[in-house]
């Protein structure tokens, strides 16, 4: 009986994990900033269905100090 219960838990976990998809990460991109007079690096984290979804996603800007980096 115990082995069936553990098998059931493992199968539930595997089926549940199959529904999760990975997000897309673009790291260390950059653009030229006229205000700062230099290139500014940034990273973007997008949901897995960002390119195919008609949904609007909120934006969260995480700003750091001038001497820090995007990572």
C-alpha positions in Angstrom: 0.0 0.0 0.0 2.8 2.4 0.9 4.6 1.8 -2.5 1.4 2.6 -4.4 1.1 5.9 -2.4 4.7 6.8 -3.2 4.2 6.0 -6.8 1.1 8.1 -6.9 3.0 11.1 -5.3 5.8 10.7 -7.9 3.4 10.6 -10.8 1.5 13.6 -9.5 4.7 15.5 -9.2 5.9 14.6 -12.7 2.5 15.5 -14.3 2.5 18.8 -12.4 6.0 19.7 -13.5 5.2 19.0 -17.1 2.8 22.0 -17.1 5.5 24.4 -16.2 7.4 26.0 -19.0 10.6 27.9 -18.8 10.8 31.7 -19.2 13.1 33.3 -21.6 16.1 35.3 -20.3 18.1 37.7 -22.4 21.2 38.8 -20.4 23.8 41.4 -20.8 22.1 43.4 -23.6 23.1 47.0 -24.0 22.1 50.4 -25.5 23.9 53.7 -25.8 22.6 56.2 -23.3 22.8 59.9 -24.3 22.1 61.0 -20.8 24.9 59.0 -19.2 27.3 59.2 -22.2 28.0 55.5 -22.2 26.6 52.0 -22.9 24.1 50.7 -20.4 23.7 47.0 -19.9 20.4 45.3 -19.0 18.7 41.9 -18.8 15.2 40.9 -19.7 13.1 38.1 -18.2 10.1 37.2 -20.3 7.3 34.7 -19.6 7.3 31.5 -21.6 4.2 32.5 -23.7 5.2 36.2 -24.2 5.6 35.9 -28.0 2.3 34.0 -28.5 0.1 35.5 -25.9 -2.3 38.4 -26.5 -2.1 39.2 -22.7 -0.6 42.4 -21.4 2.2 41.8 -18.9 3.1 44.2 -16.1 6.7 45.6 -16.1 9.0 45.7 -13.1 12.1 47.8 -13.3 14.8 46.8 -10.9 17.2 49.7 -10.7 20.7 49.6 -9.2 23.4 52.1 -8.4 25.5 53.7 -11.0 28.6 51.5 -10.2 26.8 48.2 -10.1 25.8 46.0 -13.0 22.7 44.3 -14.5 23.5 40.9 -13.0 
